[in-house]
């Protein structure tokens, strides 16, 4: 798809990429500990794969581990903002 045709494509109304139901539930509930525990288990598995997997698996595991790290950093940042806003109100 060239640049001209991409500029003509309109995003669908209510596109799913704009919704983050899991993060919204976690931020609303105030308890993200289950997500952190689950992510820790997954990250350990990815780390094991990085140590012992094929080259292709190692690359995919490194990329996934980076994505998990960024997601957890975002979640920590968002919960911090939420908590700060709650303290101020």
Buried (B, 14 or more C-beta within 10 A) or exposed (E): EEEEEEEEEEEEEEEEEEEEEEBEEBBEEEEBEEBEEEBEEEBEEBEEBBEEBEEEEBEBBBEBBEEBEEEBEEBEEBBEEBEEEEEEE
